[in-house]
């Protein structure tokens, strides 16, 4: 008995058993007709031998024939039938193959094994916790960069002439001191701060800077509206 196993490989690199067969080899001896050539040769050889051994004297030949006839009549018929059967058939070996499909009972062990409901829920919770940590890490990095960028950008704007027109020197100086304070915290205690802490510091700075930036936008809008009128008046004058 031999077993044939057929495996397949998935795109994920996992082997799986698709088909299994048992191959059974059966050997049996069957009677088949003997070839006529063997029987004819035996008959011919027997005839030739009889002719060679026949006596030259006709009377002796006649007496021998009569004796053979009597012996032939007294012989057992069953022996004749057995002789005929043995001459007409012979046993020959015959091989046969049978395939029997085998039932596949799949049991996977190791990393590819199926998870129980409890194990699945536990693994799902761990993955969700890891995703949450990754999201918090990204959010923390983004808020830290936003706070740092706001400090540098605002300090440069407060030193420009446009902001000097819409704010007092005291307001600008107070705001710059607050920016320096947050920047110092950012590079010391705030190095490992959470996203919530970065967001809180950014909101504190925007609470001071947003009114100033709003007045700057109003001034820019007024200039955008009045400049065409002034240019037209200058052209007419």
MDAnalysis code that builds the backbone (N, CA, C; Angstrom):
import MDAnalysis as mda
import numpy as np

u = mda.Universe.empty(711, n_residues=237, atom_resindex=np.repeat(np.arange(237), 3), trajectory=True)
u.add_TopologyAttr("name", ["N", "CA", "C"] * 237)
u.add_TopologyAttr("resid", np.arange(1, 238))
u.add_TopologyAttr("resname", ["UNK", "UNK", "UNK", "UNK", "UNK", "UNK", "UNK", "UNK", "UNK", "UNK", "UNK", "UNK", "UNK", "UNK", "UNK", "UNK", "UNK", "UNK", "UNK", "UNK", "UNK", "UNK", "UNK", "UNK", "UNK", "UNK", "UNK", "UNK", "UNK", "UNK", "UNK", "UNK", "UNK", "UNK", "UNK", "UNK", "UNK", "UNK", "UNK", "UNK", "UNK", "UNK", "UNK", "UNK", "UNK", "UNK", "UNK", "UNK", "UNK", "UNK", "UNK", "UNK", "UNK", "UNK", "UNK", "UNK", "UNK", "UNK", "UNK", "UNK", "UNK", "UNK", "UNK", "UNK", "UNK", "UNK", "UNK", "UNK", "UNK", "UNK", "UNK", "UNK", "UNK", "UNK", "UNK", "UNK", "UNK", "UNK", "UNK", "UNK", "UNK", "UNK", "UNK", "UNK", "UNK", "UNK", "UNK", "UNK", "UNK", "UNK", "UNK", "UNK", "UNK", "UNK", "UNK", "UNK", "UNK", "UNK", "UNK", "UNK", "UNK", "UNK", "UNK", "UNK", "UNK", "UNK", "UNK", "UNK", "UNK", "UNK", "UNK", "UNK", "UNK", "UNK", "UNK", "UNK", "UNK", "UNK", "UNK", "UNK", "UNK", "UNK", "UNK", "UNK", "UNK", "UNK", "UNK", "UNK", "UNK", "UNK", "UNK", "UNK", "UNK", "UNK", "UNK", "UNK", "UNK", "UNK", "UNK", "UNK", "UNK", "UNK", "UNK", "UNK", "UNK", "UNK", "UNK", "UNK", "UNK", "UNK", "UNK", "UNK", "UNK", "UNK", "UNK", "UNK", "UNK", "UNK", "UNK", "UNK", "UNK", "UNK", "UNK", "UNK", "UNK", "UNK", "UNK", "UNK", "UNK", "UNK", "UNK", "UNK", "UNK", "UNK", "UNK", "UNK", "UNK", "UNK", "UNK", "UNK", "UNK", "UNK", "UNK", "UNK", "UNK", "UNK", "UNK", "UNK", "UNK", "UNK", "UNK", "UNK", "UNK", "UNK", "UNK", "UNK", "UNK", "UNK", "UNK", "UNK", "UNK", "UNK", "UNK", "UNK", "UNK", "UNK", "UNK", "UNK", "UNK", "UNK", "UNK", "UNK", "UNK", "UNK", "UNK", "UNK", "UNK", "UNK", "UNK", "UNK", "UNK", "UNK", "UNK", "UNK", "UNK", "UNK", "UNK", "UNK", "UNK", "UNK", "UNK", "UNK", "UNK", "UNK", "UNK", "UNK", "UNK"])
u.atoms.positions = np.array([
    [0.851, -1.183, 0.000],
    [0.000, 0.000, 0.000],
    [0.894, 1.242, 0.000],
    [0.595, 2.168, -0.891],
    [1.324, 3.428, -0.964],
    [0.333, 4.576, -0.815],
    [0.835, 5.699, -0.341],
    [0.001, 6.887, -0.165],
    [0.530, 8.010, -1.045],
    [-0.366, 8.622, -1.823],
    [-0.026, 9.771, -2.647],
    [-0.627, 11.016, -2.003],
    [0.219, 12.000, -1.719],
    [-0.216, 13.235, -1.072],
    [0.041, 14.409, -2.005],
    [-0.950, 15.277, -2.140],
    [-0.832, 16.449, -3.013],
    [-0.936, 17.709, -2.155],
    [0.129, 18.544, -2.220],
    [0.173, 19.769, -1.432],
    [0.076, 20.981, -2.357],
    [-0.337, 22.105, -1.773],
    [-0.375, 23.373, -2.500],
    [0.224, 24.461, -1.617],
    [0.726, 25.502, -2.266],
    [1.363, 26.612, -1.564],
    [0.568, 27.880, -1.833],
    [0.086, 28.523, -0.777],
    [-0.703, 29.735, -0.926],
    [0.205, 30.936, -1.174],
    [-0.403, 32.077, -1.494],
    [0.372, 33.294, -1.717],
    [1.056, 33.777, -0.450],
    [0.533, 33.343, 0.682],
    [1.139, 33.724, 1.959],
    [2.281, 32.806, 2.354],
    [2.588, 31.788, 1.516],
    [3.676, 30.873, 1.817],
    [3.298, 29.767, 2.773],
    [2.009, 29.422, 2.830],
    [1.537, 28.383, 3.744],
    [1.233, 27.121, 2.942],
    [1.800, 25.990, 3.369],
    [1.537, 24.706, 2.739],
    [0.229, 24.139, 3.271],
    [-0.522, 23.501, 2.378],
    [-1.757, 22.835, 2.795],
    [-1.923, 21.556, 1.988],
    [-2.513, 20.553, 2.618],
    [-2.749, 19.260, 1.984],
    [-4.091, 19.299, 1.274],
    [-4.074, 19.137, -0.054],
    [-5.291, 19.215, -0.851],
    [-5.938, 17.858, -1.092],
    [-5.123, 16.851, -1.349],
    [-5.677, 15.549, -1.734],
    [-4.774, 14.437, -1.221],
    [-5.388, 13.323, -0.837],
    [-4.636, 12.158, -0.361],
    [-5.307, 10.896, -0.896],
    [-4.521, 10.012, -1.486],
    [-5.022, 8.750, -2.037],
    [-4.169, 7.603, -1.522],
    [-4.831, 6.469, -1.300],
    [-4.125, 5.228, -0.969],
    [-4.099, 4.353, -2.216],
    [-2.920, 3.956, -2.659],
    [-2.752, 3.128, -3.849],
    [-2.476, 1.695, -3.393],
    [-3.383, 0.792, -3.744],
    [-3.274, -0.609, -3.329],
    [-2.951, -1.456, -4.556],
    [-1.876, -2.233, -4.481],
    [-1.471, -3.124, -5.573],
    [-1.907, -4.554, -5.241],
    [-2.692, -5.146, -6.141],
    [-3.213, -6.503, -5.943],
    [-2.602, -7.424, -7.000],
    [-2.058, -8.563, -6.558],
    [-1.468, -9.562, -7.453],
    [-2.322, -10.825, -7.394],
    [-2.747, -11.321, -8.560],
    [-3.549, -12.545, -8.609],
    [-3.107, -13.397, -9.804],
    [-3.347, -14.720, -9.665],
    [-3.025, -15.667, -10.736],
    [-4.326, -16.107, -11.384],
    [-4.408, -15.949, -12.684],
    [-5.616, -16.305, -13.429],
    [-5.245, -17.290, -14.537],
    [-6.226, -18.125, -14.901],
    [-6.020, -19.080, -15.995],
    [-6.353, -18.413, -17.316],
    [-5.441, -18.521, -18.239],
    [-5.617, -17.930, -19.559],
    [-5.393, -19.016, -20.607],
    [-5.990, -18.901, -21.765],
    [-5.789, -19.901, -22.826],
    [-4.321, -20.005, -23.218],
    [-3.861, -21.282, -23.342],
    [-2.488, -21.506, -23.779],
    [-2.387, -21.236, -25.276],
    [-1.265, -20.747, -25.698],
    [-1.064, -20.468, -27.107],
    [-1.125, -21.756, -27.920],
    [-1.795, -21.723, -29.091],
    [-1.944, -22.899, -29.953],
    [-0.611, -23.393, -30.493],
    [0.369, -22.508, -30.570],
    [1.664, -22.881, -31.129],
    [2.323, -23.974, -30.298],
    [2.171, -23.945, -29.018],
    [2.781, -24.952, -28.144],
    [2.133, -26.301, -28.337],
    [0.804, -26.329, -28.452],
    [0.073, -27.587, -28.647],
    [0.423, -28.201, -29.986],
    [0.478, -27.408, -31.050],
    [0.795, -27.921, -32.381],
    [2.195, -28.506, -32.415],
    [3.151, -27.863, -31.792],
    [4.516, -28.375, -31.789],
    [4.607, -29.692, -31.060],
    [3.869, -29.832, -29.971],
    [3.889, -31.090, -29.217],
    [3.289, -32.211, -30.033],
    [2.196, -31.916, -30.736],
    [1.540, -32.928, -31.566],
    [2.450, -33.368, -32.697],
    [3.102, -32.368, -33.322],
    [3.989, -32.686, -34.434],
    [5.167, -33.523, -33.977],
    [5.716, -33.176, -32.822],
    [6.858, -33.932, -32.310],
    [6.464, -35.340, -31.955],
    [5.252, -35.502, -31.402],
    [4.770, -36.841, -31.037],
    [4.570, -37.697, -32.270],
    [4.061, -37.095, -33.335],
    [3.817, -37.829, -34.580],
    [5.126, -38.291, -35.193],
    [6.121, -37.382, -35.186],
    [7.401, -37.750, -35.769],
    [8.053, -38.867, -34.994],
    [7.910, -38.851, -33.702],
    [8.519, -39.896, -32.877],
    [7.865, -41.236, -33.135],
    [6.544, -41.220, -33.312],
    [5.818, -42.472, -33.579],
    [6.252, -43.066, -34.902],
    [6.460, -42.211, -35.896],
    [6.847, -42.710, -37.208],
    [8.240, -43.312, -37.162],
    [9.106, -42.707, -36.377],
    [10.469, -43.217, -36.334],
    [10.534, -44.545, -35.613],
    [9.677, -44.714, -34.613],
    [9.721, -45.943, -33.813],
    [8.828, -47.055, -34.366],
    [8.130, -46.807, -35.463],
    [7.219, -47.835, -36.013],
    [8.049, -48.974, -36.619],
    [7.650, -50.206, -36.421],
    [8.397, -51.365, -36.950],
    [8.261, -51.478, -38.446],
    [9.233, -52.090, -39.021],
    [9.214, -52.274, -40.474],
    [8.324, -53.423, -40.882],
    [8.071, -54.332, -39.985],
    [7.249, -55.497, -40.306],
    [5.805, -55.110, -40.149],
    [4.996, -55.278, -41.208],
    [3.568, -54.922, -41.131],
    [2.839, -55.736, -40.105],
    [3.197, -57.004, -39.907],
    [2.467, -57.826, -38.952],
    [2.743, -57.355, -37.544],
    [4.001, -57.002, -37.265],
    [4.314, -56.494, -35.931],
    [3.601, -55.185, -35.686],
    [3.529, -54.377, -36.703],
    [2.834, -53.101, -36.571],
    [1.384, -53.297, -36.274],
    [0.767, -54.267, -36.931],
    [-0.658, -54.522, -36.729],
    [-0.907, -54.998, -35.330],
    [-0.019, -55.904, -34.830],
    [-0.205, -56.405, -33.468],
    [-0.031, -55.279, -32.455],
    [0.916, -54.376, -32.681],
    [1.141, -53.275, -31.745],
    [-0.028, -52.321, -31.732],
    [-0.613, -52.088, -32.887],
    [-1.780, -51.205, -32.968],
    [-2.920, -51.782, -32.198],
    [-3.136, -53.108, -32.322],
    [-4.243, -53.740, -31.592],
    [-4.012, -53.639, -30.094],
    [-2.762, -53.806, -29.688],
    [-2.467, -53.699, -28.254],
    [-2.682, -52.275, -27.760],
    [-2.314, -51.307, -28.541],
    [-2.519, -49.899, -28.143],
    [-3.986, -49.567, -28.043],
    [-4.775, -50.152, -28.959],
    [-6.216, -49.894, -28.906],
    [-6.813, -50.443, -27.637],
    [-6.364, -51.638, -27.224],
    [-6.918, -52.215, -25.991],
    [-6.515, -51.375, -24.782],
    [-5.254, -50.949, -24.761],
    [-4.815, -50.111, -23.630],
    [-5.559, -48.784, -23.595],
    [-5.842, -48.259, -24.775],
    [-6.568, -46.992, -24.851],
    [-7.975, -47.145, -24.355],
    [-8.609, -48.280, -24.674],
    [-9.990, -48.499, -24.224],
    [-10.056, -48.690, -22.727],
    [-9.002, -49.272, -22.129],
    [-9.016, -49.533, -20.688],
    [-8.580, -48.316, -19.863],
    [-8.121, -47.209, -20.474],
    [-7.641, -46.029, -19.737],
    [-8.802, -45.249, -19.144],
    [-8.497, -44.438, -18.051],
    [-9.520, -43.660, -17.336],
    [-9.861, -42.408, -18.133],
    [-11.160, -42.145, -18.405],
    [-11.542, -40.946, -19.178],
    [-11.168, -39.658, -18.474],
    [-11.168, -39.665, -17.108],
    [-10.865, -38.425, -16.373],
    [-9.444, -37.973, -16.628],
    [-8.545, -38.947, -16.819],
    [-7.165, -38.586, -17.117],
    [-7.068, -37.881, -18.450],
    [-7.873, -38.301, -19.398],
    [-7.873, -37.636, -20.707],
    [-8.371, -36.193, -20.584],
    [-9.430, -36.007, -19.774],
    [-9.974, -34.652, -19.613],
    [-8.965, -33.736, -18.939],
    [-8.273, -34.278, -17.911],
    [-7.276, -33.473, -17.199],
    [-6.137, -33.090, -18.116],
    [-5.734, -34.028, -18.944],
    [-4.649, -33.740, -19.884],
    [-5.058, -32.676, -20.875],
    [-6.305, -32.760, -21.320],
    [-6.803, -31.771, -22.283],
    [-6.849, -30.388, -21.666],
    [-7.295, -30.315, -20.377],
    [-7.397, -29.019, -19.698],
    [-6.032, -28.392, -19.489],
    [-5.072, -29.222, -19.065],
    [-3.736, -28.693, -18.801],
    [-3.068, -28.209, -20.068],
    [-3.419, -28.810, -21.177],
    [-2.835, -28.372, -22.440],
    [-3.499, -27.118, -22.977],
    [-4.770, -26.870, -22.633],
    [-5.513, -25.753, -23.223],
    [-5.394, -24.461, -22.424],
    [-5.060, -24.497, -21.104],
    [-4.944, -23.282, -20.280],
    [-3.641, -23.291, -19.500],
    [-3.297, -22.076, -19.017],
    [-2.132, -21.918, -18.156],
    [-2.387, -20.762, -17.195],
    [-1.709, -20.736, -16.041],
    [-1.860, -19.676, -15.056],
    [-0.870, -18.553, -15.343],
    [-1.397, -17.327, -15.242],
    [-0.580, -16.161, -15.536],
    [-0.792, -15.100, -14.453],
    [0.279, -14.430, -14.088],
    [0.221, -13.396, -13.046],
    [-0.359, -12.097, -13.612],
    [-1.266, -11.492, -12.827],
    [-1.880, -10.236, -13.256],
    [-1.840, -9.240, -12.085],
    [-1.357, -8.025, -12.368],
    [-1.252, -6.975, -11.351],
    [-2.377, -5.963, -11.532],
    [-2.916, -5.479, -10.424],
    [-3.979, -4.478, -10.469],
    [-3.730, -3.378, -9.451],
    [-4.083, -2.131, -9.805],
    [-3.926, -0.984, -8.919],
    [-5.288, -0.386, -8.625],
    [-5.540, -0.105, -7.373],
    [-6.786, 0.506, -6.942],
    [-6.459, 1.754, -6.126],
    [-7.158, 2.845, -6.426],
    [-6.962, 4.101, -5.696],
    [-8.161, 4.340, -4.782],
    [-7.868, 4.590, -3.536],
    [-8.919, 4.842, -2.547],
    [-8.711, 6.251, -1.987],
    [-9.658, 7.184, -2.202],
    [-9.513, 8.530, -1.634],
    [-9.515, 8.481, -0.109],
    [-8.626, 9.232, 0.494],
    [-8.516, 9.289, 1.947],
    [-9.137, 10.577, 2.468],
    [-9.777, 10.489, 3.594],
    [-10.375, 11.660, 4.228],
    [-9.289, 12.467, 4.926],
    [-9.291, 13.778, 4.693],
    [-8.276, 14.661, 5.267],
    [-8.852, 15.336, 6.502],
    [-8.216, 15.111, 7.629],
    [-8.590, 15.767, 8.883],
    [-7.493, 16.769, 9.224],
    [-7.749, 18.032, 8.911],
    [-6.716, 19.065, 9.022],
    [-6.618, 19.575, 10.454],
    [-5.406, 19.525, 10.984],
    [-5.109, 20.061, 12.310],
    [-3.825, 20.879, 12.200],
    [-3.965, 22.189, 12.311],
    [-2.826, 23.085, 12.161],
    [-2.272, 23.453, 13.527],
    [-0.956, 23.362, 13.655],
    [-0.284, 23.710, 14.904],
    [0.739, 24.796, 14.637],
    [1.068, 25.555, 15.659],
    [2.067, 26.602, 15.507],
    [1.439, 27.940, 15.170],
    [2.205, 28.842, 14.537],
    [1.700, 30.193, 14.254],
    [0.473, 30.201, 13.349],
    [0.336, 29.197, 12.484],
    [-0.798, 29.176, 11.572],
    [-2.041, 28.529, 12.131],
    [-2.021, 28.105, 13.389],
    [-3.166, 27.418, 13.985],
    [-4.321, 28.388, 14.196],
    [-5.529, 27.858, 14.112],
    [-6.719, 28.672, 14.332],
    [-6.814, 29.066, 15.802],
    [-7.234, 30.300, 16.041],
    [-7.345, 30.792, 17.408],
    [-8.723, 30.497, 17.971],
    [-8.752, 30.244, 19.254],
    [-10.036, 30.111, 19.930],
    [-10.669, 31.492, 20.064],
    [-11.921, 31.525, 20.474],
    [-12.617, 32.800, 20.590],
    [-11.949, 33.699, 21.621],
    [-11.536, 33.113, 22.741],
    [-10.877, 33.902, 23.779],
    [-9.526, 34.425, 23.304],
    [-8.753, 33.555, 22.642],
    [-7.445, 33.981, 22.135],
    [-7.591, 35.047, 21.060],
    [-8.623, 34.900, 20.216],
    [-8.861, 35.884, 19.157],
    [-9.198, 37.249, 19.756],
    [-10.080, 37.268, 20.753],
    [-10.454, 38.533, 21.388],
    [-9.264, 39.172, 22.093],
    [-8.429, 38.335, 22.710],
    [-7.246, 38.859, 23.386],
    [-6.266, 39.467, 22.389],
    [-6.044, 38.757, 21.272],
    [-5.139, 39.282, 20.244],
    [-5.693, 40.565, 19.626],
    [-7.009, 40.605, 19.437],
    [-7.639, 41.802, 18.871],
    [-7.466, 42.997, 19.798],
    [-7.625, 42.764, 21.102],
    [-7.456, 43.849, 22.077],
    [-6.024, 44.374, 22.072],
    [-5.059, 43.464, 21.967],
    [-3.661, 43.883, 21.934],
    [-3.360, 44.720, 20.693],
    [-3.902, 44.294, 19.546],
    [-3.675, 45.055, 18.316],
    [-4.315, 46.439, 18.395],
    [-5.510, 46.507, 18.957],
    [-6.173, 47.801, 19.101],
    [-5.385, 48.716, 20.031],
    [-4.821, 48.135, 21.103],
    [-4.013, 48.936, 22.026],
    [-2.749, 49.452, 21.343],
    [-2.123, 48.600, 20.520],
    [-0.929, 49.033, 19.788],
    [-1.262, 50.124, 18.779],
    [-2.389, 49.980, 18.090],
    [-2.815, 51.013, 17.138],
    [-3.076, 52.338, 17.848],
    [-3.669, 52.250, 19.028],
    [-3.952, 53.466, 19.789],
    [-2.662, 54.160, 20.205],
    [-1.667, 53.380, 20.626],
    [-0.378, 53.956, 21.002],
    [0.312, 54.601, 19.804],
    [0.239, 53.932, 18.653],
    [0.849, 54.504, 17.447],
    [0.171, 55.811, 17.059],
    [-1.146, 55.850, 17.166],
    [-1.885, 57.066, 16.836],
    [-1.539, 58.195, 17.803],
    [-1.425, 57.869, 19.083],
    [-1.054, 58.874, 20.081],
    [0.362, 59.386, 19.839],
    [1.246, 58.486, 19.426],
    [2.627, 58.891, 19.142],
    [2.675, 59.847, 17.947],
    [1.901, 59.540, 16.909],
    [1.865, 60.429, 15.737],
    [1.263, 61.789, 16.098],
    [0.194, 61.760, 16.866],
    [-0.464, 63.012, 17.266],
    [0.461, 63.861, 18.134],
    [1.198, 63.216, 19.025],
    [2.140, 63.943, 19.880],
    [3.228, 64.615, 19.054],
    [3.766, 63.875, 18.076],
    [4.817, 64.438, 17.226],
    [4.289, 65.614, 16.401],
    [3.066, 65.494, 15.894],
    [2.486, 66.572, 15.085],
    [2.252, 67.829, 15.922],
    [1.723, 67.660, 17.139],
    [1.458, 68.819, 17.991],
    [2.756, 69.476, 18.459],
    [3.766, 68.670, 18.709],
    [5.060, 69.233, 19.108],
    [5.641, 70.078, 17.981],
    [5.551, 69.568, 16.743],
    [6.047, 70.341, 15.598],
    [5.215, 71.606, 15.380],
    [3.912, 71.501, 15.588],
    [3.040, 72.669, 15.414],
    [3.366, 73.751, 16.442],
    [3.594, 73.340, 17.690],
    [3.935, 74.307, 18.737],
    [5.272, 74.979, 18.450],
    [6.248, 74.197, 18.040],
    [7.562, 74.762, 17.737],
    [7.483, 75.723, 16.557],
    [6.749, 75.333, 15.510],
    [6.605, 76.200, 14.351],
    [5.859, 77.479, 14.670],
    [4.851, 77.397, 15.526],
    [4.079, 78.589, 15.894],
    [4.953, 79.588, 16.637],
    [5.827, 79.092, 17.511],
    [6.702, 79.985, 18.283],
    [7.630, 80.763, 17.358],
    [8.298, 80.081, 16.432],
    [9.249, 80.756, 15.538],
    [8.531, 81.700, 14.577],
    [7.409, 81.271, 14.035],
    [6.684, 82.093, 13.066],
    [6.119, 83.352, 13.722],
    [5.579, 83.215, 14.920],
    [4.973, 84.364, 15.600],
    [6.027, 85.380, 16.025],
    [7.162, 84.905, 16.503],
    [8.223, 85.828, 16.918],
    [8.693, 86.668, 15.734],
    [8.829, 86.053, 14.556],
    [9.257, 86.813, 13.370],
    [8.212, 87.862, 12.978],
    [6.938, 87.509, 13.081],
    [5.882, 88.459, 12.699],
    [5.803, 89.633, 13.677],
    [5.990, 89.379, 14.963],
    [5.903, 90.458, 15.953],
    [7.006, 91.487, 15.775],
    [8.086, 91.104, 15.161],
    [9.200, 92.028, 14.944],
    [9.053, 92.824, 13.645],
    [7.997, 92.568, 12.856],
    [7.785, 93.286, 11.595],
    [7.042, 94.607, 11.845],
    [7.087, 95.544, 10.864],
    [6.451, 96.858, 10.995],
    [4.929, 96.757, 10.971],
    [4.387, 95.813, 10.222],
    [2.932, 95.694, 10.126],
    [2.308, 95.414, 11.490],
    [2.946, 94.575, 12.289],
    [2.392, 94.260, 13.604],
    [2.638, 95.397, 14.597],
    [3.633, 96.221, 14.325],
    [3.865, 97.391, 15.184],
    [2.728, 98.397, 15.057],
    [2.038, 98.414, 13.922],
    [0.933, 99.340, 13.699],
    [-0.345, 98.918, 14.429],
    [-0.495, 97.640, 14.720],
    [-1.752, 97.146, 15.291],
    [-1.606, 96.695, 16.740],
    [-0.442, 96.874, 17.338],
    [-0.226, 96.451, 18.721],
    [0.757, 97.386, 19.401],
    [0.653, 97.438, 20.717],
    [1.565, 98.277, 21.480],
    [2.870, 97.530, 21.719],
    [3.865, 98.290, 22.061],
    [5.171, 97.687, 22.335],
    [5.099, 96.776, 23.556],
    [4.284, 97.172, 24.536],
    [4.140, 96.359, 25.741],
    [3.469, 95.026, 25.433],
    [2.429, 95.055, 24.574],
    [1.734, 93.816, 24.202],
    [2.674, 92.864, 23.455],
    [3.446, 93.428, 22.563],
    [4.358, 92.579, 21.800],
    [5.446, 91.992, 22.694],
    [5.975, 92.797, 23.593],
    [7.026, 92.322, 24.486],
    [6.501, 91.244, 25.434],
    [5.299, 91.425, 25.922],
    [4.700, 90.422, 26.815],
    [4.481, 89.102, 26.075],
    [4.053, 89.222, 24.831],
    [3.812, 88.015, 24.034],
    [5.125, 87.301, 23.731],
    [6.171, 88.070, 23.432],
    [7.473, 87.466, 23.134],
    [8.017, 86.737, 24.359],
    [7.828, 87.304, 25.539],
    [8.268, 86.634, 26.764],
    [7.527, 85.312, 26.968],
    [6.240, 85.312, 26.645],
    [5.467, 84.063, 26.762],
    [5.957, 83.027, 25.762],
    [6.307, 83.475, 24.577],
    [6.845, 82.556, 23.565],
    [8.172, 81.956, 24.028],
    [9.019, 82.790, 24.630],
    [10.307, 82.289, 25.129],
    [10.109, 81.276, 26.254],
    [9.140, 81.539, 27.095],
    [8.859, 80.628, 28.206],
    [8.426, 79.250, 27.706],
    [7.526, 79.239, 26.749],
    [7.039, 77.964, 26.208],
    [8.146, 77.251, 25.437],
    [8.976, 78.016, 24.740],
    [10.076, 77.402, 24.003],
    [11.070, 76.739, 24.950],
    [11.360, 77.377, 26.062],
    [12.266, 76.785, 27.043],
    [11.673, 75.501, 27.623],
    [10.376, 75.538, 27.910],
    [9.711, 74.323, 28.417],
    [9.738, 73.210, 27.375],
    [9.593, 73.598, 26.103],
    [9.545, 72.614, 25.019],
    [10.829, 71.811, 24.935],
    [11.959, 72.433, 25.182],
    [13.248, 71.757, 25.038],
    [13.776, 71.202, 26.360],
    [13.011, 71.356, 27.428],
    [13.432, 70.802, 28.732],
    [12.391, 69.813, 29.245],
    [11.465, 70.322, 30.059],
    [10.447, 69.435, 30.641],
    [9.477, 68.894, 29.594],
    [9.291, 69.638, 28.532],
    [8.333, 69.211, 27.518],
    [8.890, 68.259, 26.474],
    [10.135, 67.825, 26.648],
    [10.740, 66.924, 25.664],
    [9.965, 65.618, 25.542],
    [9.485, 65.111, 26.672],
    [8.719, 63.855, 26.686],
    [7.265, 64.089, 27.091],
    [6.761, 65.271, 26.792],
    [5.385, 65.596, 27.171],
    [4.391, 64.851, 26.289],
    [3.149, 64.810, 26.742],
    [2.094, 64.125, 25.998],
    [1.462, 65.071, 24.990],
    [0.623, 64.502, 24.133],
    [-0.064, 65.313, 23.132],
    [-0.992, 66.325, 23.794],
    [-1.601, 65.935, 24.893],
    [-2.497, 66.851, 25.607],
    [-1.749, 68.072, 26.126],
    [-0.551, 67.878, 26.635],
    [0.242, 68.995, 27.153],
    [0.682, 69.935, 26.038],
    [1.078, 69.366, 24.911],
    [1.456, 70.215, 23.769],
    [0.256, 71.021, 23.274],
    [-0.900, 70.383, 23.231],
    [-2.104, 71.071, 22.789],
    [-2.468, 72.208, 23.751],
    [-2.299, 71.984, 25.050],
    [-2.605, 73.013, 26.046],
    [-1.692, 74.218, 25.874],
    [-0.398, 73.996, 25.692],
    [0.546, 75.102, 25.504],
    [0.249, 75.881, 24.231],
    [-0.110, 75.162, 23.168],
    [-0.425, 75.831, 21.901],
    [-1.682, 76.685, 22.028],
    [-2.674, 76.182, 22.741],
    [-3.911, 76.953, 22.935],
    [-3.650, 78.219, 23.754],
    [-2.752, 78.151, 24.741],
    [-2.416, 79.328, 25.547],
    [-1.785, 80.415, 24.686],
    [-0.895, 80.019, 23.782],
    [-0.254, 81.006, 22.909],
    [-1.243, 81.595, 21.906],
    [-2.115, 80.757, 21.367],
    [-3.090, 81.260, 20.393],
    [-4.098, 82.203, 21.046],
    [-4.377, 81.999, 22.316],
    [-5.306, 82.898, 23.010],
    [-4.758, 84.319, 23.064],
    [-3.440, 84.440, 23.085],
    [-2.808, 85.766, 23.081],
    [-2.601, 86.264, 21.655],
    [-2.191, 85.379, 20.763],
    [-1.817, 85.802, 19.420],
    [-2.977, 85.971, 18.460],
    [-4.072, 85.243, 18.624],
    [-5.177, 85.317, 17.661],
    [-5.765, 86.729, 17.545],
    [-6.015, 87.453, 18.633],
    [-6.534, 88.826, 18.476],
    [-5.582, 89.732, 17.697],
    [-4.287, 89.554, 17.907],
    [-3.306, 90.368, 17.184],
    [-3.330, 90.017, 15.702],
    [-3.363, 88.739, 15.383],
    [-3.395, 88.320, 13.975],
    [-4.704, 88.741, 13.302],
    [-5.799, 88.790, 14.063],
    [-7.076, 89.215, 13.492],
    [-7.015, 90.690, 13.103],
    [-6.434, 91.535, 13.970],
    [-6.294, 92.955, 13.639],
    [-5.380, 93.143, 12.433],
    [-4.385, 92.249, 12.315],
    [-3.489, 92.343, 11.160],
    [-4.236, 92.016, 9.872],
    [-5.131, 91.067, 9.909],
    [-5.931, 90.731, 8.727],
    [-6.877, 91.877, 8.371],
    [-7.453, 92.509, 9.390],
    [-8.342, 93.652, 9.118],
    [-7.579, 94.788, 8.448],
    [-6.374, 95.055, 8.944],
    [-5.565, 96.121, 8.352],
    [-5.207, 95.791, 6.911],
    [-4.894, 94.521, 6.640],
    [-4.564, 94.117, 5.271],
    [-5.781, 94.248, 4.367],
    [-6.975, 93.960, 4.878],
    [-8.197, 94.077, 4.078],
    [-8.513, 95.537, 3.774],
    [-8.263, 96.423, 4.737],
    [-8.507, 97.850, 4.515],
    [-7.573, 98.379, 3.436],
    [-6.315, 98.006, 3.528],
    [-5.357, 98.444, 2.502],
    [-5.745, 97.908, 1.128],
    [-6.233, 96.694, 1.073],
    [-6.630, 96.103, -0.213],
    [-7.824, 96.843, -0.804],
    [-8.687, 97.368, 0.057],
    [-9.868, 98.095, -0.429],
    [-9.523, 99.535, -0.821],
    [-8.642, 100.183, -0.043],
    [-8.350, 101.598, -0.275],
    [-7.294, 101.836, -1.345],
    [-6.416, 100.918, -1.540],
    [-5.333, 101.132, -2.505],
    [-5.848, 101.404, -3.917],
    [-6.821, 100.664, -4.464],
    [-7.315, 100.992, -5.807],
    [-7.943, 102.386, -5.880],
    [-8.622, 102.807, -4.792],
    [-9.249, 104.130, -4.792],
    [-8.178, 105.220, -4.793],
    [-7.169, 105.029, -3.990],
    [-6.084, 106.010, -3.941],
    [-5.360, 106.090, -5.279],
    [-5.158, 104.949, -5.888],
    [-4.472, 104.942, -7.184],
    [-5.314, 105.645, -8.248],
    [-6.622, 105.455, -8.183],
    [-7.511, 106.099, -9.155],
    [-7.551, 107.605, -8.942],
    [-7.564, 108.037, -7.685],
    [-7.580, 109.472, -7.384],
    [-6.286, 110.128, -7.832],
    [-5.198, 109.414, -7.629],
    [-3.909, 109.970, -8.038],
    [-3.836, 110.092, -9.549],
    [-4.450, 109.162, -10.256],
    [-4.431, 109.216, -11.718],
    [-5.298, 110.361, -12.229],
    [-6.407, 110.621, -11.580],
    [-7.292, 111.703, -12.015],
    [-6.710, 113.079, -11.667],
    [-6.003, 113.168, -10.578],
    [-5.439, 114.447, -10.162],
    [-4.257, 114.839, -11.017],
])
